[in-house]
Amino acid sequence: MRDEPLLREKAREAIHSGRVPTVRPSRMLLCSLSAGETCAVCGDLLAGGEMEFEFEYRTSPPPEADSLMEALSRIPEVQRYHLHHDCFVAWEFERTNVGPPERRQSI
């Protein structure tokens, strides 16, 4: 594992700056292969083919429609985040321990 205290500091910084949220993701795609994205926590490049954690948040509500074709034409907007494994671990720990108490999970 990379330098854990440094990664936790970077995770706190990313949370406080708004680069990553503190709430649970809407959807998580664990351990996919990177396509060369930038890690949302440390800012380093995820090498192409490197294992990454990807999670997403809906930024708009799901579409309401009368038909399948109408629903497909209104796919909700999604914000995606890509993280190294160690950065994900640091973010997951820090997101439950920062911010106002109502955003913290009980242990």
Secondary structure, 3 states (H helix, E strand, C coil): CCCHHHHHHHHHHHHHHCCCCCCCCCEEEEEEECCCCECCCCCCECCCCCEEEEEEEECCCCCCCCCHHHHHCCCCCEEEEEECHHHHHHHHHHHCCCCCHHHCCCC
